[in-house]
Each structure stands twice: as structure tokens, then as C-alpha cells.
């Protein structure tokens, strides 16, 4: 990997599942919790190194996440897959576009096809609405690619039967919505210092790691530290769950910042 990159800073913009926590109208105890760490927006992270800022996924909470993080510039958005809780905030890149110009996006060709269908006005070339942003499309294949001065390594897995990408940036790797990965993909993660991976709930789920699966996966990869994300209310209270985790594993929470 390219070694001339500075310290990588990660900000967890959101750590919740597709409905977020609290769920609308729910009287589940976790949804009623007063602890800020139990309140989770849809999953996304801000990745910064040197003078560059990238977002992984932009769900329906993207606008508020950007305001809350005080983010005034982004160099691009990297998508894991096309589900609504990961893409619906794309229209809210407009303030960045008006200040910066075209915004780069990075995604699998299938995800790009979906984005072009759902946000056709953004990708339109002729007679484009003047208020619409413009994006620079970068197709991600399952091989390393360069973003600025960083080499990014895609990690391909399955979310039930849907292919999704995780990404490795030097000593940091981010995976969400994973259920199964082949050994050759897992091998791309060996040597990573910090691993972020989804852990939806205690009980098994057809398309996500549950807590036990996430912990087994972390043990296999063996990072120095690991953080759990894409968390539902069914995982339990933040403080109670974290007490039971291995010493190098933590529950991520919204606005948590780490540096590598």
C-alpha cells in the first residue's frame, strides 16, 4: 500500500441499522434510553487523511450528519451497496457541489446503475435542472484502486445474496452489512490495526452478522482494535453490551472519533 499518507481519522457519522435508534413509535427500552450512545443515525463514516475528506455511504441522515460533524468539504463518497439507508442522502451533496464543483462517487457498477435510476436528474447530461448537483463517476471493481494519495482495497462479501463492498485504507478497514465472506477476501484484512464491522443483534439474522458472528470474524482477522457498527436496538443498551465484549472490541457510537 501507499505509505505517504498521513494519519487517518475516522468519525462515526451514524452507527445504527436501517431504521435508526430510536425506531419511530417504538416503546422498546433501548429506544427509550436517555443515553446519547443509544441514539444512532443510519450507518456512515467520515474518513480523513492529509487534506482529504471522504464519506462512506450517505443515507437519509446525511444532511444532519454533515451539519453535526461541521463538515464543510468532501472529496467524494464511497458506496458499499445500494440499499436506501446507504444512498438516500445523495441529493444533499448540493451544498458541497455549489461550493466545490463536481463531486466524485465510487461504487460497484450495479450500485451506479441503481443510483442513475433513483437520482436520474443528477446523472442527466442534456437539459439538466440547474439546481441539481453533478457527480464524477468512478466504477469500483474488486481490485485495489487509488483515491488521491491513498490506495483503497475493496473487500467483497455477501449481504444475504447481495454483493457488498467493504474497504481497507492502510491500517483501517470498514465493513458493514456483511454476512458471509470468502477466505480470499478475509485475507485482505490481515495486518489491519483497526477493524469496523457490523453486529446487528444477539439473535442470528439472514443478511447481517449477529454479535457472535462479528466477534468470531474479529478473532479471525485479529486486529489490534475492533469497533462494532450497524447496530439495532435488539443488541441491547450500549453500556451493558460493551461490558461483555473482549478487551480489544468496542461498540461504536455516533460522533465517536478515532485516529490511526
C-alpha positions, 0 to 999 in steps of 0.5 A, a space after each residue: 500500500 501507499 505509505 505517504 499518507 498521513 494519519 487517518 481519522 475516522 468519525 462515526 457519522 451514524 452507527 445504527 441499522 436501517 431504521 435508526 435508534 430510536 425506531 419511530 413509535 417504538 416503546 422498546 427500552 433501548 429506544 427509550 434510553 436517555 443515553 446519547 450512545 443509544 441514539 444512532 443515525 443510519 450507518 456512515 463514516 467520515 474518513 480523513 487523511 492529509 487534506 482529504 475528506 471522504 464519506 462512506 455511504 450517505 443515507 437519509 441522515 446525511 444532511 444532519 450528519 454533515 451539519 453535526 460533524 461541521 463538515 464543510 468539504 468532501 472529496 467524494 463518497 464511497 458506496 458499499 451497496 445500494 440499499 436506501 439507508 446507504 444512498 438516500 442522502 445523495 441529493 444533499 451533496 448540493 451544498 458541497 457541489 455549489 461550493 466545490 464543483 463536481 463531486 466524485 462517487 465510487 461504487 460497484 457498477 450495479 450500485 451506479 446503475 441503481 443510483 442513475 435510476 433513483 437520482 436520474 436528474 443528477 446523472 442527466 447530461 442534456 437539459 439538466 435542472 440547474 439546481 441539481 448537483 453533478 457527480 464524477 463517476 468512478 466504477 469500483 471493481 474488486 481490485 485495489 484502486 487509488 483515491 488521491 494519495 491513498 490506495 483503497 482495497 475493496 473487500 467483497 462479501 455477501 449481504 444475504 445474496 447481495 454483493 457488498 463492498 467493504 474497504 481497507 485504507 492502510 491500517 483501517 478497514 470498514 465493513 458493514 452489512 456483511 454476512 458471509 465472506 470468502 477466505 480470499 477476501 478475509 485475507 485482505 484484512 490481515 495486518 489491519 490495526 483497526 477493524 469496523 464491522 457490523 453486529 446487528 443483534 444477539 439473535 442470528 439474522 439472514 443478511 447481517 452478522 449477529 454479535 457472535 458472528 462479528 466477534 468470531 470474524 474479529 478473532 479471525 482477522 485479529 486486529 489490534 482494535 475492533 469497533 462494532 457498527 450497524 447496530 439495532 436496538 435488539 443488541 441491547 443498551 450500549 453500556 451493558 453490551 460493551 461490558 461483555 465484549 473482549 478487551 480489544 472490541 468496542 461498540 461504536 457510537 455516533 460522533 465517536 472519533 478515532 485516529 490511526 
